[in-house]
Amino acid sequence: MKTVNILLYTFFLLLLSACQSKEVFFEDAFCIQNINTIDPVDGLKENQTVIIKDGKIFKITDSESLKLSPENTIIDGGGKYLIPGLWDAHVHFAYIEELAPSMFDLFLSYGITSVRDTGGKVDFVKSWKDKALANPTDAPRVMMAGPLLDGEPNVYDGSPGRPELSVGLGSVDDVVSQIEMLMSKDVDLLKAYEMLTPEQFIKVNELAKANGLKVTGHVPLSMDVITASNAGMNSMEHMRNLEISCASNADELWEARKRMLKEGATESGGTLRSKIHAAQRAIAIKNYDEAKANEVLTVLKKNETWQIPTLTLNTLFSGRYYARPDYQESYSFLPDSIGSAWKEGSKNLASMPIPEGRKEWEEWNLMMVNKVHKTGIDIMAGTDAPIAMLTPGLSLHEELMVLVKAGLSPLDALKTATINPARYFNLENELGSIQETMWADLLILNANPLENIQNTKKINAVIKQGKVYSRKDLDNMMSKLRKG
């Protein structure tokens, strides 16, 4: 009996060994072998094999447990790291219309596989969304808001320095008709802006909820953050106007703001808005109140009002990204007239002294993002590119760096540009993670971003919905951009 058991045991060992040594072929697929995966939820897993088939992640397994047939198309991932494709959750295709044709390739070259356009003429932005839908492996996914829904006078009205990104709405009825039109254009969200009246803002949120859309934007100048959040605002851009609600003298500032809005009704929207911020921002920062801030953030957490802090933009003078060699190099990939203007503009900006009160404002932004994160409020990484000479694509990597500087871990920073935007659009079962059945929007990196977030820039390959762009492909793409 003992001899029989030994024979059976030996037989099963041989059978197991034979099974383990069997080579596996995946038809119409490619395999990334021996790679370290970094999933926003599951974290780091070493030595994985990832099979991509029909544009999606077909299988993920330990490399040791899967012997690939040499007939497979195999990418050697040894010593490399796989992360989900990145999102820039705040861009504007319409801000510089002549730059828009370059933006798809810029985004893909820097590993941005999805973007959220937060304001521009709806037909212009929709033309880029439609191109992306028609060519899903050659362009980033585009989610769009259409124009900024603003009151009167509206801020981005087409005047010098203010591209026509917004519509000025004079009444609640105007809000209704505008949103009906936007719904016919298949917008993915709505963006409310600063000159809306409280009544208009409330109607925007009511209609958005009724139609299953998110509302993002700037808290109107006529409202405080808590009231806007309670009205249904899903996310805030730039943390704009948050400083007023967190000030010990907030009531006094609100009364002054109401007077300025009334007295400046005949001014241009851009002029009036800038005047109000210039008059009140430094005062609010000086009177920052921890208890008030905790009260406000508790409400934002309860209401799930997400934050897109655009820290790179908000720390413009202290960060000085535009003065760095890699940023200067990126301007050569822009159309000649834009690249030349940005190089000159960045040189001038780098030589400027920091304006009075700006240092305190930028420090407040870093502190507040840390506090927002610790409160448990969801954050998305967005840049506002191409505003402020922010190169589409590269600027998102800068944003991740500044988020880490503000106190997020590298993994939490990665979440703001991967799984969080997917969750925002209820796409977390399709995008933002490295999981079987999800779309294969992925980056292969040459170094570990969990050790240094700047390693997100060390891109070996970009995979967009199953199409692989090798480093050579990406370099060729950039070379064509440089030649115009």
PyMOL commands that set and color helices and strands:
alter all, ss='L'
color gray80, all
select helices_A, chain A and resi 2-21+63-65+97-109+122-134+172-184+198-210+225-230+242-245+250-263+269-286+290-303+311-314+316-319+321-323+325-333+336-351+358-375+387-389+394-406+410-416+419-424+453-457+471-483
alter helices_A, ss='H'
color red, helices_A
select strands_A, chain A and resi 29-39+43-53+56-62+73-76+81-84+86-91+112-117+141-144+148-150+166-168+189-192+214-217+235-237+306-308+442-445+459-464+467-470
alter strands_A, ss='S'
color yellow, strands_A
deselect
rebuild
show_as cartoon
